[in-house]
Amino acid sequence: MDHEASATALAQDPRSGAGNDLDSMLSRINQLASGEPAEAPAPTQPVVRAPAEGHPAMQQAQAPSQLGAPAPASWQPVEPSSLAEAGVSEGQFEHLALRCLGAMGDQSGHQLAEQHAVPFRLLEPILASLKQAQLVAYRGAAPMNDYVYQLTDAGRETTKKLTEQCSYFGAAPVPLKAYLISVSEQTMTKMHPTANNLKAAFSDLLVNQKMLRRLGPAVNSGRGLFLFGAPGNGKTSIAERITKAFGDMVWIPRAIGIDGEIMRVFDPGLHEEVPLKEAGGPLQMNAVDKRWVRIRRPTIVVGGELTMDALEVTPSTGNNVSEAPLQMKSNCGTLVIDDFGRQRMTTDELLNRWIVPLEKRYDFLHLVNGKKIQVPFDQLIIFSTNLEPRDLVDDAFLRRIPYKIEVPDPSEDEFRKLFEIMAPIVGLPYEQEAVDYLIDTHYKPVGRPFRCCQPRDLLLQIRNYCHYLDAPPLMCKEYLDYAVENYFAIM
């Protein structure tokens, strides 16, 4: 029996169940086409379409959670089947295509569809209407029943005027309504990490159980928290790993369209893209809307370089194109304000800007075109500082940050354990006698406090010194004396 006949038999066989389940049938066909043995169809999950203005809202499909783990939301935006579902008008698509041809030159229909992250079947009739209006012309034929398009003289004049109004020609924007629904479906407040989740997230850090017991409720609250304590004890490292306790991905739009203005949300410098694996076979199942990007739950860390401008919508290169603020890019994730109190703006300026969003969990943004919009303020805000929080902010603000957690110095046993953990990572054989010598000679006699960063830093000093001497890396008294002399020279 050939592949075609096998596929027909599978579709008609009531025992297979494929006739009642399109996804299972397509999966079987792909397996047969690739020569793989057919397997029992896996249970399918509901998928949803990204909503447009006036279109039914997306649904949420919950995957079965692992034992003791937060139930991950399997929400994903499905490829739109019409302009109405895409939430983009025919005129907007025409403008995008014309601006793209004006900026990039001749393009095939499929290349334009890829540039604008939409299915070719949606763009093809729009290109036909542009040709009928004599704004574009065929330059030649292209594969898959396609053509290479170029601007006509009239098209170049029209494109010039369009570019003066808006220069954007990237992925078609997602409606603001769709973005709001996506945040509500993927919010961290719907997930409740357990002790096991936190242990897994902090598996590469030495964190005592008391610290985890304090962090756990703070993480589950989904609200802000203060991490304070002496420098070098891992406050930033702790903050960066908290997001891992939620353990899943989120979808964000590449850009949002708001009354003619384009706001870019996806930032490759801040977001880690995790593309879906494309299913093999001749048929594509549950195609995802390519205007959205799957990323790891974001953890955005900003320090002394933070300014008020970064918290507002900022104009980007081009007309009517703007960049989303940091707090919006961190939605459904974590925003860490490192070295709080050392920013170029005063703490009062920052806190006054966020005192309402922290309470209400929504923010108001002023667009470049003057419009004011309401967006979710849906992230875990972590203020990390070496200073006493009470000296930085007043009681009214501290009340809105319900959890204040001190990160203490490590005990002597923890300090020794850090050397044992870090030595093989750095590339040195661990020597307990050398650690005994270090503590008895350079710490206890002078009352020097232990810090979590010191084992790593001292071992790196030794490794670099050994490289310089072209000698085998060793933890010995002589090398430790050298490392301490350098590291604590002015401390």
C-alpha positions as CSV (number, residue, x, y, z in Angstrom):
1,M,0.0,0.0,0.0
2,D,1.5,3.4,-1.0
3,H,1.5,6.5,1.3
4,E,-1.6,8.0,-0.2
5,A,-3.6,4.8,0.2
6,S,-2.3,4.3,3.7
7,A,-3.4,7.9,4.6
8,T,-6.9,7.3,3.2
9,A,-7.2,4.1,5.2
10,L,-6.1,5.8,8.4
11,A,-8.6,8.5,7.9
12,Q,-11.5,6.0,7.3
13,D,-10.5,3.5,10.0
14,P,-12.8,4.0,12.9
15,R,-10.5,2.2,15.3
16,S,-7.8,4.7,14.7
17,G,-9.9,7.7,15.8
18,A,-8.1,9.8,13.2
19,G,-11.3,10.5,11.2
20,N,-12.6,12.4,14.2
21,D,-9.4,14.2,15.0
22,L,-7.8,16.3,12.2
23,D,-4.6,16.9,14.1
24,S,-4.0,13.1,14.6
25,M,-4.7,12.4,11.0
26,L,-2.3,15.0,9.8
27,S,0.3,13.7,12.2
28,R,-0.1,10.2,10.7
29,I,0.1,11.5,7.2
30,N,3.4,13.3,8.0
31,Q,4.8,10.2,9.6
32,L,4.0,8.1,6.6
33,A,5.4,10.7,4.2
34,S,8.7,10.8,6.1
35,G,8.9,7.0,6.2
36,E,8.6,6.9,10.0
37,P,6.5,4.1,11.6
38,A,3.0,5.3,12.6
39,E,2.5,5.7,16.3
40,A,-0.6,6.1,18.4
41,P,-1.8,9.7,18.2
42,A,-0.9,11.8,21.2
43,P,-3.7,13.8,22.9
44,T,-4.0,17.2,21.3
45,Q,-4.3,20.5,23.1
46,P,-6.7,23.2,22.2
47,V,-5.2,26.1,20.3
48,V,-6.4,29.6,20.0
49,R,-6.2,32.5,17.6
50,A,-4.9,35.9,18.4
51,P,-7.9,38.2,18.7
52,A,-8.5,41.2,16.7
53,E,-10.8,44.2,17.3
54,G,-14.3,42.7,17.5
55,H,-13.0,39.1,17.2
56,P,-13.7,36.5,20.0
57,A,-11.0,36.5,22.6
58,M,-8.3,33.9,22.8
59,Q,-8.8,30.8,24.9
60,Q,-6.4,29.3,27.3
61,A,-5.4,25.6,27.2
62,Q,-3.9,24.3,30.4
63,A,-1.3,21.5,30.1
64,P,-1.3,18.9,32.9
65,S,1.2,20.2,35.5
66,Q,4.0,18.1,36.8
67,L,3.8,17.0,40.4
68,G,4.7,19.9,42.6
69,A,5.3,22.3,39.7
70,P,3.3,25.3,38.6
71,A,0.8,24.5,35.9
72,P,2.3,26.1,32.7
73,A,-0.1,28.0,30.5
74,S,0.0,26.5,27.0
75,W,-1.5,29.6,25.5
76,Q,-0.2,30.4,22.0
77,P,-1.4,32.6,19.2
78,V,-2.5,30.7,16.1
79,E,-2.0,31.9,12.6
80,P,-4.9,34.1,11.5
81,S,-7.1,32.9,8.7
82,S,-8.4,36.3,7.7
83,L,-7.6,40.0,7.9
84,A,-10.2,40.4,10.6
85,E,-8.5,37.8,12.8
86,A,-5.2,39.4,12.2
87,G,-6.6,42.7,13.4
88,V,-4.9,44.6,10.5
89,S,-6.9,46.3,7.7
90,E,-6.3,45.9,4.0
91,G,-5.0,49.5,3.8
92,Q,-2.4,48.8,6.6
93,F,-1.2,45.8,4.7
94,E,-0.9,47.8,1.5
95,H,1.1,50.5,3.3
96,L,3.4,47.9,4.8
97,A,4.0,46.2,1.5
98,L,4.7,49.5,-0.4
99,R,7.1,50.8,2.3
100,C,8.9,47.4,2.2
101,L,9.3,47.5,-1.5
102,G,10.5,51.1,-1.3
103,A,13.1,50.3,1.3
104,M,14.3,46.8,0.2
105,G,13.7,46.9,-3.6
106,D,12.1,44.1,-5.6
107,Q,10.6,41.3,-3.5
108,S,8.5,38.2,-4.2
109,G,5.2,37.8,-2.6
110,H,6.5,35.1,-0.3
111,Q,9.4,37.4,0.8
112,L,6.9,40.2,1.6
113,A,4.8,37.7,3.6
114,E,7.8,36.6,5.5
115,Q,8.9,40.2,6.2
116,H,5.4,41.1,7.5
117,A,5.1,37.7,9.4
118,V,1.7,36.9,7.8
119,P,0.5,34.0,5.7
120,F,1.0,34.5,1.9
121,R,-2.6,33.7,1.3
122,L,-3.6,36.9,3.2
123,L,-1.1,39.0,1.3
124,E,-1.6,37.7,-2.2
125,P,-5.0,39.4,-2.9
126,I,-3.6,42.7,-1.5
127,L,-0.7,42.5,-3.9
128,A,-3.1,41.8,-6.7
129,S,-5.1,45.0,-5.8
130,L,-1.9,47.0,-5.7
131,K,-1.1,45.8,-9.2
132,Q,-4.6,46.6,-10.4
133,A,-4.1,50.1,-9.0
134,Q,-0.8,50.3,-11.0
135,L,1.2,50.9,-7.8
136,V,3.3,47.8,-8.3
137,A,4.2,45.7,-11.4
138,Y,5.5,42.2,-12.0
139,R,9.3,42.1,-12.4
140,G,9.2,38.4,-13.1
141,A,8.0,35.0,-12.1
142,A,8.8,33.4,-8.7
143,P,8.5,29.8,-7.4
144,M,5.2,28.5,-6.0
145,N,2.9,30.4,-8.4
146,D,4.3,33.7,-7.2
147,Y,5.8,36.9,-8.8
148,V,8.6,39.3,-8.1
149,Y,7.1,42.8,-7.5
150,Q,8.5,46.2,-8.1
151,L,7.2,49.7,-7.5
152,T,5.9,51.7,-10.5
153,D,6.5,55.5,-10.7
154,A,3.1,56.1,-9.2
155,G,3.9,53.5,-6.5
156,R,7.2,55.3,-5.6
157,E,5.4,58.6,-5.2
158,T,2.8,57.0,-3.0
159,T,5.5,55.2,-0.9
160,K,7.4,58.5,-0.4
161,K,4.3,60.1,1.1
162,L,3.5,57.0,3.3
163,T,7.1,56.9,4.6
164,E,6.9,60.5,5.7
165,Q,3.9,59.5,7.9
166,C,5.3,56.2,9.1
167,S,8.6,54.5,8.2
168,Y,7.8,51.0,9.7
169,F,7.8,48.0,7.4
170,G,8.5,45.1,9.7
171,A,6.1,42.4,11.1
172,A,2.5,43.4,10.9
173,P,1.5,44.9,14.3
174,V,-0.7,43.1,16.7
175,P,-3.8,45.0,18.1
176,L,-3.4,46.4,21.6
177,K,-6.4,44.3,22.7
178,A,-4.7,41.1,21.7
179,Y,-1.6,42.1,23.7
180,L,-3.7,42.9,26.8
181,I,-5.4,39.4,26.6
182,S,-2.0,37.7,26.1
183,V,-0.6,39.2,29.3
184,S,-3.7,38.2,31.4
185,E,-3.4,34.7,30.1
186,Q,0.3,34.4,30.8
187,T,0.6,36.3,34.0
188,M,2.9,35.1,36.7
189,T,0.1,35.6,39.3
190,K,-1.6,32.5,37.9
191,M,1.4,30.3,38.8
192,H,2.4,29.3,42.3
193,P,5.9,27.9,42.6
194,T,6.5,25.4,45.3
195,A,9.6,24.7,47.4
196,N,10.7,22.1,44.9
197,N,10.5,24.7,42.1
198,L,12.6,27.1,44.0
199,K,15.2,24.5,44.8
200,A,15.5,23.6,41.1
201,A,15.8,27.3,40.2
202,F,18.5,27.9,42.7
203,S,20.3,24.5,42.2
204,D,23.5,26.3,41.0
205,L,23.6,28.6,44.0
206,L,24.3,27.9,47.6
207,V,21.2,29.2,49.3
208,N,20.2,28.1,52.8
209,Q,16.7,26.8,53.6
210,K,15.8,29.8,55.7
211,M,16.4,32.1,52.7
212,L,14.2,29.8,50.5
213,R,11.4,29.8,53.0
214,R,11.4,33.6,52.9
215,L,11.7,33.9,49.2
216,G,8.9,31.3,48.5
217,P,6.0,33.4,49.7
218,A,7.4,36.5,48.2
219,V,7.7,34.9,44.8
220,N,4.1,33.5,45.0
221,S,2.8,37.0,45.8
222,G,3.7,38.2,42.4
223,R,4.4,41.6,43.9
224,G,7.5,43.6,44.6
225,L,10.2,42.7,47.1
226,F,13.4,44.3,48.5
227,L,16.6,42.3,48.6
228,F,19.2,44.1,50.8
229,G,22.4,43.3,52.5
230,A,26.2,43.6,52.1
231,P,27.7,43.7,48.6
232,G,28.9,40.4,47.2
233,N,26.4,38.1,48.8
234,G,24.5,37.2,45.6
235,K,21.5,39.6,45.7
236,T,21.6,40.0,41.9
237,S,22.2,36.3,41.3
238,I,19.1,35.5,43.5
239,A,17.0,38.0,41.7
240,E,18.0,36.6,38.3
241,R,17.0,33.1,39.2
242,I,13.6,33.8,40.7
243,T,12.0,33.8,37.3
244,K,13.3,30.3,36.7
245,A,10.9,29.1,39.5
246,F,8.1,29.7,37.1
247,G,9.7,27.5,34.5
248,D,8.0,28.2,31.2
249,M,7.9,30.4,28.1
250,V,5.7,33.3,27.2
251,W,4.7,34.8,23.9
252,I,5.1,38.5,23.2
253,P,4.3,40.5,20.0
254,R,7.0,41.9,17.8
255,A,5.1,45.1,17.6
256,I,1.8,46.6,18.7
257,G,-0.3,48.9,16.5
258,I,-2.2,51.7,18.4
259,D,-4.1,54.2,16.3
260,G,-1.6,54.4,13.6
261,E,1.5,54.3,15.8
262,I,3.8,51.3,16.0
263,M,5.3,50.3,19.3
264,R,8.0,47.7,19.3
265,V,7.9,45.3,22.2
266,F,10.3,42.4,21.3
267,D,13.9,43.4,22.1
268,P,16.6,40.9,21.1
269,G,18.9,42.6,23.6
270,L,16.6,41.8,26.5
271,H,14.5,38.9,25.4
272,E,15.8,35.3,24.7
273,E,13.9,33.9,21.8
274,V,13.0,30.2,22.0
275,P,11.5,29.2,18.6
276,L,9.1,26.3,18.3
277,K,10.4,23.2,16.6
278,E,8.9,23.0,13.2
279,A,7.0,19.7,12.6
280,G,8.3,17.6,9.7
281,G,6.1,16.4,6.9
282,P,4.3,17.9,4.0
283,L,1.4,19.4,6.2
284,Q,1.9,22.1,8.9
285,M,-0.4,21.7,11.9
286,N,-1.4,24.4,14.3
287,A,0.7,27.1,12.6
288,V,1.6,29.9,15.0
289,D,1.1,33.5,14.3
290,K,4.6,34.6,13.3
291,R,3.9,38.2,14.5
292,W,4.5,36.8,18.0
293,V,7.8,35.6,19.5
294,R,8.1,32.8,22.0
295,I,10.7,33.8,24.7
296,R,11.8,32.7,28.1
297,R,10.0,34.5,30.8
298,P,12.0,37.7,30.8
299,T,14.4,38.7,33.6
300,I,15.5,42.3,32.9
301,V,18.2,43.7,35.1
302,V,18.9,47.5,35.2
303,G,21.3,49.3,37.5
304,G,22.8,52.7,38.0
305,E,22.2,53.5,34.3
306,L,18.4,53.5,34.7
307,T,16.8,56.8,33.8
308,M,13.2,58.1,33.7
309,D,13.3,58.0,29.9
310,A,13.6,54.2,30.0
311,L,10.3,54.0,31.9
312,E,8.4,55.9,29.2
313,V,7.5,55.3,25.6
314,T,10.5,56.5,23.6
315,P,10.6,57.5,19.9
316,S,12.6,55.1,17.8
317,T,14.3,55.5,14.5
318,G,11.6,56.5,11.9
319,N,8.3,58.3,12.0
320,N,5.4,57.1,14.2
321,V,7.6,54.2,15.5
322,S,8.3,54.0,19.2
323,E,9.9,51.6,21.7
324,A,8.1,50.1,24.7
325,P,9.4,51.0,28.2
326,L,11.3,48.6,30.3
327,Q,8.4,47.7,32.6
328,M,6.3,46.8,29.6
329,K,9.1,44.6,28.1
330,S,9.3,42.8,31.4
331,N,5.6,42.0,31.7
332,C,5.0,38.3,32.7
333,G,8.5,38.2,34.0
334,T,10.9,39.9,36.5
335,L,12.3,43.4,36.5
336,V,15.3,43.8,38.8
337,I,16.4,47.3,39.9
338,D,19.9,46.6,40.9
339,D,22.0,49.0,43.0
340,F,18.8,50.7,44.0
341,G,19.5,54.2,45.3
342,R,22.5,54.7,43.0
343,Q,20.6,55.7,39.9
344,R,21.1,59.1,38.3
345,M,17.6,60.1,39.3
346,T,16.5,60.3,42.9
347,T,14.7,57.4,44.6
348,D,11.6,59.7,45.1
349,E,11.3,60.2,41.3
350,L,11.4,56.5,40.6
351,L,9.0,55.6,43.4
352,N,6.5,58.4,42.6
353,R,6.5,57.1,39.0
354,W,5.6,53.5,40.2
355,I,3.6,54.0,43.4
356,V,0.3,53.7,41.6
357,P,1.3,50.8,39.2
358,L,2.6,48.8,42.1
359,E,-0.7,49.2,43.9
360,K,-3.1,48.8,40.9
361,R,-1.0,46.6,38.7
362,Y,-1.6,48.7,35.6
363,D,0.3,51.7,34.1
364,F,-0.6,54.7,31.9
365,L,1.7,55.5,29.0
366,H,1.8,58.5,26.8
367,L,2.5,57.7,23.2
368,V,4.5,59.8,20.8
369,N,1.4,60.9,19.0
370,G,-0.1,62.2,22.3
371,K,-2.5,59.4,23.0
372,K,-2.7,58.0,26.5
373,I,-3.2,54.2,27.0
374,Q,-3.5,51.8,29.9
375,V,-1.3,48.7,29.9
376,P,-0.7,45.9,32.4
377,F,2.0,46.4,35.0
378,D,2.4,42.7,35.4
379,Q,5.8,41.6,36.6
380,L,7.7,40.9,39.8
381,I,9.6,44.0,40.7
382,I,12.8,43.3,42.8
383,F,14.7,46.2,44.3
384,S,18.3,45.0,45.1
385,T,20.4,47.3,47.2
386,N,23.4,47.4,49.6
387,L,21.7,50.2,51.5
388,E,19.1,50.0,54.2
389,P,15.6,50.3,52.5
390,R,14.3,52.5,55.4
391,D,17.0,55.0,54.5
392,L,15.9,55.1,50.9
393,V,12.1,55.3,50.9
394,D,9.3,56.3,53.1
395,D,6.8,54.1,54.8
396,A,4.1,54.7,52.2
397,F,6.2,53.1,49.6
398,L,7.5,50.3,51.8
399,R,3.9,49.3,52.5
400,R,3.5,48.6,48.7
401,I,6.6,46.3,48.8
402,P,5.3,43.7,51.2
403,Y,8.5,41.6,51.3
404,K,11.8,42.8,52.6
405,I,14.4,40.1,52.6
406,E,18.0,40.5,54.0
407,V,20.7,38.5,52.2
408,P,23.1,37.8,55.1
409,D,26.8,36.9,55.0
410,P,27.5,33.2,54.7
411,S,28.5,31.2,57.7
412,E,32.0,29.6,57.9
413,D,30.6,26.2,56.8
414,E,28.8,27.8,53.9
415,F,32.0,29.8,53.0
416,R,34.0,26.5,52.9
417,K,31.3,24.8,50.9
418,L,31.5,27.6,48.3
419,F,35.2,26.9,47.8
420,E,34.4,23.2,47.3
421,I,31.8,24.1,44.7
422,M,33.7,26.7,42.8
423,A,37.1,25.1,42.6
424,P,36.2,22.5,39.9
425,I,34.2,25.2,38.1
426,V,37.2,27.5,37.9
427,G,39.5,24.6,37.1
428,L,41.4,24.1,40.3
429,P,41.7,21.0,42.4
430,Y,40.0,21.5,45.8
431,E,42.4,21.5,48.8
432,Q,40.7,21.7,52.3
433,E,44.1,22.5,54.0
434,A,44.4,25.6,51.8
435,V,41.0,26.8,52.8
436,D,41.8,26.2,56.5
437,Y,45.0,28.3,56.0
438,L,43.1,31.1,54.3
439,I,40.5,31.4,57.0
440,D,42.9,31.0,59.9
441,T,45.4,33.5,58.5
442,H,43.5,36.1,56.5
443,Y,40.0,36.1,58.0
444,K,39.7,35.3,61.7
445,P,42.8,37.3,62.9
446,V,41.6,40.5,61.2
447,G,37.8,40.0,61.7
448,R,37.2,40.1,57.9
449,P,33.6,39.2,57.1
450,F,32.8,36.3,54.7
451,R,31.2,37.2,51.4
452,C,29.6,34.8,48.9
453,C,31.6,36.2,46.0
454,Q,35.0,35.9,47.6
455,P,35.7,32.2,46.9
456,R,35.1,32.6,43.2
457,D,37.1,35.8,43.0
458,L,40.1,34.5,44.9
459,L,40.1,31.2,42.9
460,L,40.1,33.2,39.7
461,Q,43.0,35.2,41.0
462,I,44.9,32.0,41.5
463,R,44.0,30.6,38.1
464,N,45.1,33.7,36.3
465,Y,48.4,33.8,38.3
466,C,49.1,30.2,37.4
467,H,48.5,31.0,33.7
468,Y,51.0,33.8,34.0
469,L,53.6,31.5,35.6
470,D,52.8,28.7,33.1
471,A,52.4,26.5,36.1
472,P,49.7,23.9,37.0
473,P,46.7,25.5,38.8
474,L,46.9,24.7,42.5
475,M,45.3,25.9,45.7
476,C,48.4,26.4,47.9
477,K,49.4,28.8,50.6
478,E,51.7,30.8,48.4
479,Y,49.1,31.4,45.7
480,L,46.4,32.3,48.3
481,D,48.7,34.9,49.9
482,Y,49.1,36.4,46.5
483,A,45.4,36.4,45.7
484,V,44.5,38.0,49.1
485,E,47.2,40.7,48.7
486,N,45.7,41.7,45.4
487,Y,42.0,41.3,46.2
488,F,42.0,43.0,49.6
489,A,44.6,45.6,48.8
490,I,42.2,48.6,49.5
491,M,39.4,46.7,51.3
